[in-house]
Amino acid sequence: MARAEISSGVCGFTTVVEAAADGKGRVLLNIDSDCKAVQCLAEDLSEVDALQEISFRGAGPLTMQLAAKHLRHAACPVPAGIVKTVEVAAGLALPVDVTIKLSGNS
């Protein structure tokens, strides 16, 4: 199982993603968020195909397809965080933190 806590930034919302591989190439997801839009995404995203999630080939990640449907901001880090958690749960990536550091125009 893999777990990620995603702090989305200025909106102040936190999302917790738990992902568990089923041993057949599928990953089961449990997503808990303060954000109403992410809650709607989570209702539609309870299970994914691990290999589909890590590639933009074909239909691309189901996470990204549903993010386009439910989320308002393209820069929301939650979809990428979900995909990273799926990678780790499926054994396709190591559990290493990712970081985006921003600074303003000075």
Beta strands, then each sheet from edge to edge (+ up, - down):
strand 1: 2-7
strand 2: 14-21
strand 3: 26-33
strand 4: 47-49
sheet 1: 1+ 2- 3+ 4-
end
